[in-house]
Amino acid sequence: MEHARFIAAVLGLCAVLLVHAAEGRRAMELSSPAFTDGATLPIRFARAPAGGRNLSPPLAWSAPPEGTRSLALAVVDPHPVARNWVHWLVVDIPPETRALAEGASPGGLPPGARELVNSFGQPGYGGPQPPPGTGPHPYVFTLYALKVRHLDLPDRCRLADFQAAIRGAVLAESRLTGYLGR
Protein backbone atom coordinates (compact mmCIF):
# COMPACT_ATOMS: atom_id res chain seq x y z
CA MET A 1 0.00 0.00 0.00
CA GLU A 2 2.83 2.39 0.92
CA HIS A 3 4.56 1.62 -2.40
CA ALA A 4 1.35 2.33 -4.34
CA ARG A 5 0.94 5.68 -2.54
CA PHE A 6 4.52 6.59 -3.37
CA ILE A 7 4.05 5.79 -7.05
CA ALA A 8 0.77 7.72 -7.14
CA ALA A 9 2.45 10.72 -5.49
CA VAL A 10 5.36 10.64 -7.95
CA LEU A 11 3.00 10.37 -10.93
CA GLY A 12 0.87 13.21 -9.55
CA LEU A 13 3.93 15.40 -9.08
CA CYS A 14 5.11 14.64 -12.62
CA ALA A 15 1.69 15.56 -14.00
CA VAL A 16 1.67 18.87 -12.10
CA LEU A 17 5.18 19.70 -13.29
CA LEU A 18 4.28 18.89 -16.90
CA VAL A 19 1.16 21.05 -16.75
CA HIS A 20 3.14 23.94 -15.26
CA ALA A 21 5.85 23.59 -17.90
CA ALA A 22 3.30 23.40 -20.70
CA GLU A 23 1.53 26.50 -19.45
CA GLY A 24 4.73 28.44 -18.76
CA ARG A 25 4.07 28.46 -15.01
CA ARG A 26 6.90 28.36 -12.54
CA ALA A 27 6.28 25.76 -9.86
CA MET A 28 5.99 26.76 -6.20
CA GLU A 29 6.97 24.22 -3.61
CA LEU A 30 4.73 23.77 -0.56
CA SER A 31 6.14 21.97 2.47
CA SER A 32 5.79 21.61 6.22
CA PRO A 33 8.47 21.19 8.88
CA ALA A 34 5.98 18.97 10.75
CA PHE A 35 5.36 16.26 8.10
CA THR A 36 6.48 15.25 4.63
CA ASP A 37 4.29 14.77 1.60
CA GLY A 38 2.52 11.41 1.79
CA ALA A 39 3.36 10.89 5.48
CA THR A 40 1.12 10.66 8.53
CA LEU A 41 -0.02 13.95 10.03
CA PRO A 42 1.09 14.36 13.65
CA ILE A 43 -1.91 13.87 15.96
CA ARG A 44 -1.67 17.38 17.44
CA PHE A 45 -3.17 18.72 14.19
CA ALA A 46 -6.33 16.60 14.62
CA ARG A 47 -9.47 17.77 16.40
CA ALA A 48 -9.90 16.93 20.12
CA PRO A 49 -12.37 14.04 19.56
CA ALA A 50 -9.67 12.38 17.44
CA GLY A 51 -7.05 12.89 20.16
CA GLY A 52 -5.49 16.12 18.91
CA ARG A 53 -5.17 19.79 19.82
CA ASN A 54 -6.70 21.19 16.58
CA LEU A 55 -3.55 23.17 15.76
CA SER A 56 -3.12 24.33 12.18
CA PRO A 57 0.13 22.86 10.85
CA PRO A 58 3.13 25.02 9.99
CA LEU A 59 3.48 25.54 6.25
CA ALA A 60 6.21 27.09 4.11
CA TRP A 61 6.53 27.71 0.39
CA SER A 62 8.91 29.00 -2.21
CA ALA A 63 8.38 32.29 -4.00
CA PRO A 64 5.29 32.40 -6.20
CA PRO A 65 5.64 33.40 -9.85
CA GLU A 66 5.92 36.99 -10.99
CA GLY A 67 2.55 38.68 -11.19
CA THR A 68 1.16 36.99 -8.08
CA ARG A 69 -1.14 39.44 -6.30
CA SER A 70 -2.44 37.09 -3.57
CA LEU A 71 -2.31 33.51 -2.35
CA ALA A 72 -5.10 31.17 -1.29
CA LEU A 73 -4.94 27.95 0.70
CA ALA A 74 -7.41 25.06 0.69
CA VAL A 75 -7.21 21.98 2.94
CA VAL A 76 -9.64 19.30 1.82
CA ASP A 77 -10.28 15.63 2.65
CA PRO A 78 -11.28 13.93 -0.64
CA HIS A 79 -11.76 10.48 0.98
CA PRO A 80 -14.99 8.83 -0.30
CA VAL A 81 -16.49 8.98 3.21
CA ALA A 82 -15.55 12.66 3.68
CA ARG A 83 -16.60 13.76 0.17
CA ASN A 84 -14.36 16.82 -0.11
CA TRP A 85 -14.74 17.93 3.49
CA VAL A 86 -13.23 21.41 3.81
CA HIS A 87 -10.86 21.73 6.78
CA TRP A 88 -9.47 25.17 6.00
CA LEU A 89 -9.91 27.90 3.40
CA VAL A 90 -7.72 30.99 3.59
CA VAL A 91 -7.94 33.73 0.97
CA ASP A 92 -6.29 37.08 0.29
CA ILE A 93 -2.90 36.02 1.70
CA PRO A 94 -0.36 38.74 0.81
CA PRO A 95 1.94 37.56 -2.01
CA GLU A 96 5.13 38.27 -0.03
CA THR A 97 4.09 35.74 2.63
CA ARG A 98 6.26 32.60 2.61
CA ALA A 99 5.00 30.69 5.65
CA LEU A 100 2.26 30.17 8.21
CA ALA A 101 3.34 29.25 11.72
CA GLU A 102 1.97 26.27 13.63
CA GLY A 103 -1.28 27.37 15.26
CA ALA A 104 -1.67 30.37 12.90
CA SER A 105 -5.43 29.78 12.94
CA PRO A 106 -7.08 31.67 14.45
CA GLY A 107 -5.49 35.04 14.82
CA GLY A 108 -1.96 34.43 13.53
CA LEU A 109 -2.45 35.03 9.84
CA PRO A 110 -0.76 37.85 7.95
CA PRO A 111 -2.68 41.15 7.77
CA GLY A 112 -5.37 41.04 5.08
CA ALA A 113 -5.66 37.24 4.98
CA ARG A 114 -9.14 35.92 5.65
CA GLU A 115 -10.27 32.52 6.94
CA LEU A 116 -13.55 31.22 5.56
CA VAL A 117 -15.98 28.87 7.29
CA ASN A 118 -14.99 25.19 7.11
CA SER A 119 -17.27 22.13 6.79
CA PHE A 120 -17.52 21.95 10.59
CA GLY A 121 -19.36 25.29 10.38
CA GLN A 122 -16.59 27.33 12.06
CA PRO A 123 -14.26 29.93 10.58
CA GLY A 124 -10.62 28.91 10.37
CA TYR A 125 -8.86 25.58 10.69
CA GLY A 126 -10.75 22.44 11.62
CA GLY A 127 -8.36 19.55 12.02
CA PRO A 128 -8.82 15.95 10.92
CA GLN A 129 -11.41 13.81 12.65
CA PRO A 130 -11.75 10.77 10.40
CA PRO A 131 -14.50 8.34 11.37
CA PRO A 132 -13.06 5.23 13.06
CA GLY A 133 -12.67 2.24 10.77
CA THR A 134 -12.65 4.21 7.49
CA GLY A 135 -8.91 3.86 6.93
CA PRO A 136 -6.38 6.63 6.41
CA HIS A 137 -7.85 9.85 5.03
CA PRO A 138 -5.79 12.15 2.77
CA TYR A 139 -5.66 15.77 3.87
CA VAL A 140 -4.67 17.73 0.77
CA PHE A 141 -3.13 21.16 1.36
CA THR A 142 -3.19 23.20 -1.87
CA LEU A 143 -1.60 26.62 -2.16
CA TYR A 144 -2.65 28.80 -5.09
CA ALA A 145 -0.77 31.82 -6.48
CA LEU A 146 -3.42 34.15 -7.90
CA LYS A 147 -3.28 37.07 -10.28
CA VAL A 148 -6.03 38.84 -8.31
CA ARG A 149 -5.54 40.72 -5.04
CA HIS A 150 -8.91 39.86 -3.51
CA LEU A 151 -11.42 37.02 -3.82
CA ASP A 152 -14.95 38.32 -3.46
CA LEU A 153 -16.30 35.41 -1.42
CA PRO A 154 -18.61 35.43 1.59
CA ASP A 155 -17.25 33.92 4.81
CA ARG A 156 -19.62 31.00 4.28
CA CYS A 157 -19.12 29.52 0.85
CA ARG A 158 -19.02 26.06 -0.65
CA LEU A 159 -15.84 24.50 -2.00
CA ALA A 160 -17.36 24.80 -5.48
CA ASP A 161 -17.76 28.57 -4.96
CA PHE A 162 -14.09 28.87 -3.94
CA GLN A 163 -13.03 26.83 -6.97
CA ALA A 164 -15.16 28.98 -9.29
CA ALA A 165 -13.70 32.17 -7.78
CA ILE A 166 -10.10 31.11 -8.48
CA ARG A 167 -10.79 29.63 -11.92
CA GLY A 168 -8.85 31.62 -14.48
CA ALA A 169 -6.84 33.45 -11.80
CA VAL A 170 -4.35 30.69 -10.88
CA LEU A 171 -0.74 31.37 -11.87
CA ALA A 172 0.70 28.40 -9.97
CA GLU A 173 -0.31 25.83 -7.38
CA SER A 174 1.37 23.32 -5.13
CA ARG A 175 0.06 20.42 -3.04
CA LEU A 176 1.12 18.67 0.13
CA THR A 177 -0.78 15.64 1.45
CA GLY A 178 -0.79 14.21 4.96
CA TYR A 179 -2.70 11.10 6.06
CA LEU A 180 -4.55 10.26 9.25
CA GLY A 181 -6.85 7.40 10.20
CA ARG A 182 -8.43 5.99 13.36
C-alpha positions as CSV (number, residue, x, y, z in Angstrom):
1,M,0.0,0.0,0.0
2,E,2.8,2.4,0.9
3,H,4.6,1.6,-2.4
4,A,1.4,2.3,-4.3
5,R,0.9,5.7,-2.5
6,F,4.5,6.6,-3.4
7,I,4.1,5.8,-7.1
8,A,0.8,7.7,-7.1
9,A,2.4,10.7,-5.5
10,V,5.4,10.6,-8.0
11,L,3.0,10.4,-10.9
12,G,0.9,13.2,-9.5
13,L,3.9,15.4,-9.1
14,C,5.1,14.6,-12.6
15,A,1.7,15.6,-14.0
16,V,1.7,18.9,-12.1
17,L,5.2,19.7,-13.3
18,L,4.3,18.9,-16.9
19,V,1.2,21.1,-16.7
20,H,3.1,23.9,-15.3
21,A,5.9,23.6,-17.9
22,A,3.3,23.4,-20.7
23,E,1.5,26.5,-19.5
24,G,4.7,28.4,-18.8
25,R,4.1,28.5,-15.0
26,R,6.9,28.4,-12.5
27,A,6.3,25.8,-9.9
28,M,6.0,26.8,-6.2
29,E,7.0,24.2,-3.6
30,L,4.7,23.8,-0.6
31,S,6.1,22.0,2.5
32,S,5.8,21.6,6.2
33,P,8.5,21.2,8.9
34,A,6.0,19.0,10.8
35,F,5.4,16.3,8.1
36,T,6.5,15.3,4.6
37,D,4.3,14.8,1.6
38,G,2.5,11.4,1.8
39,A,3.4,10.9,5.5
40,T,1.1,10.7,8.5
41,L,0.0,14.0,10.0
42,P,1.1,14.4,13.7
43,I,-1.9,13.9,16.0
44,R,-1.7,17.4,17.4
45,F,-3.2,18.7,14.2
46,A,-6.3,16.6,14.6
47,R,-9.5,17.8,16.4
48,A,-9.9,16.9,20.1
49,P,-12.4,14.0,19.6
50,A,-9.7,12.4,17.4
51,G,-7.0,12.9,20.2
52,G,-5.5,16.1,18.9
53,R,-5.2,19.8,19.8
54,N,-6.7,21.2,16.6
55,L,-3.6,23.2,15.8
56,S,-3.1,24.3,12.2
57,P,0.1,22.9,10.9
58,P,3.1,25.0,10.0
59,L,3.5,25.5,6.3
60,A,6.2,27.1,4.1
61,W,6.5,27.7,0.4
62,S,8.9,29.0,-2.2
63,A,8.4,32.3,-4.0
64,P,5.3,32.4,-6.2
65,P,5.6,33.4,-9.9
66,E,5.9,37.0,-11.0
67,G,2.5,38.7,-11.2
68,T,1.2,37.0,-8.1
69,R,-1.1,39.4,-6.3
70,S,-2.4,37.1,-3.6
71,L,-2.3,33.5,-2.3
72,A,-5.1,31.2,-1.3
73,L,-4.9,28.0,0.7
74,A,-7.4,25.1,0.7
75,V,-7.2,22.0,2.9
76,V,-9.6,19.3,1.8
77,D,-10.3,15.6,2.7
78,P,-11.3,13.9,-0.6
79,H,-11.8,10.5,1.0
80,P,-15.0,8.8,-0.3
81,V,-16.5,9.0,3.2
82,A,-15.6,12.7,3.7
83,R,-16.6,13.8,0.2
84,N,-14.4,16.8,-0.1
85,W,-14.7,17.9,3.5
86,V,-13.2,21.4,3.8
87,H,-10.9,21.7,6.8
88,W,-9.5,25.2,6.0
89,L,-9.9,27.9,3.4
90,V,-7.7,31.0,3.6
91,V,-7.9,33.7,1.0
92,D,-6.3,37.1,0.3
93,I,-2.9,36.0,1.7
94,P,-0.4,38.7,0.8
95,P,1.9,37.6,-2.0
96,E,5.1,38.3,0.0
97,T,4.1,35.7,2.6
98,R,6.3,32.6,2.6
99,A,5.0,30.7,5.6
100,L,2.3,30.2,8.2
101,A,3.3,29.2,11.7
102,E,2.0,26.3,13.6
103,G,-1.3,27.4,15.3
104,A,-1.7,30.4,12.9
105,S,-5.4,29.8,12.9
106,P,-7.1,31.7,14.5
107,G,-5.5,35.0,14.8
108,G,-2.0,34.4,13.5
109,L,-2.4,35.0,9.8
110,P,-0.8,37.9,7.9
111,P,-2.7,41.1,7.8
112,G,-5.4,41.0,5.1
113,A,-5.7,37.2,5.0
114,R,-9.1,35.9,5.6
115,E,-10.3,32.5,6.9
116,L,-13.6,31.2,5.6
117,V,-16.0,28.9,7.3
118,N,-15.0,25.2,7.1
119,S,-17.3,22.1,6.8
120,F,-17.5,21.9,10.6
121,G,-19.4,25.3,10.4
122,Q,-16.6,27.3,12.1
123,P,-14.3,29.9,10.6
124,G,-10.6,28.9,10.4
125,Y,-8.9,25.6,10.7
126,G,-10.8,22.4,11.6
127,G,-8.4,19.5,12.0
128,P,-8.8,16.0,10.9
129,Q,-11.4,13.8,12.6
130,P,-11.7,10.8,10.4
131,P,-14.5,8.3,11.4
132,P,-13.1,5.2,13.1
133,G,-12.7,2.2,10.8
134,T,-12.6,4.2,7.5
135,G,-8.9,3.9,6.9
136,P,-6.4,6.6,6.4
137,H,-7.9,9.9,5.0
138,P,-5.8,12.1,2.8
139,Y,-5.7,15.8,3.9
140,V,-4.7,17.7,0.8
141,F,-3.1,21.2,1.4
142,T,-3.2,23.2,-1.9
143,L,-1.6,26.6,-2.2
144,Y,-2.7,28.8,-5.1
145,A,-0.8,31.8,-6.5
146,L,-3.4,34.1,-7.9
147,K,-3.3,37.1,-10.3
148,V,-6.0,38.8,-8.3
149,R,-5.5,40.7,-5.0
150,H,-8.9,39.9,-3.5
151,L,-11.4,37.0,-3.8
152,D,-15.0,38.3,-3.5
153,L,-16.3,35.4,-1.4
154,P,-18.6,35.4,1.6
155,D,-17.2,33.9,4.8
156,R,-19.6,31.0,4.3
157,C,-19.1,29.5,0.8
158,R,-19.0,26.1,-0.7
159,L,-15.8,24.5,-2.0
160,A,-17.4,24.8,-5.5
161,D,-17.8,28.6,-5.0
162,F,-14.1,28.9,-3.9
163,Q,-13.0,26.8,-7.0
164,A,-15.2,29.0,-9.3
165,A,-13.7,32.2,-7.8
166,I,-10.1,31.1,-8.5
167,R,-10.8,29.6,-11.9
168,G,-8.8,31.6,-14.5
169,A,-6.8,33.4,-11.8
170,V,-4.3,30.7,-10.9
171,L,-0.7,31.4,-11.9
172,A,0.7,28.4,-10.0
173,E,-0.3,25.8,-7.4
174,S,1.4,23.3,-5.1
175,R,0.1,20.4,-3.0
176,L,1.1,18.7,0.1
177,T,-0.8,15.6,1.4
178,G,-0.8,14.2,5.0
179,Y,-2.7,11.1,6.1
180,L,-4.6,10.3,9.3
181,G,-6.8,7.4,10.2
182,R,-8.4,6.0,13.4
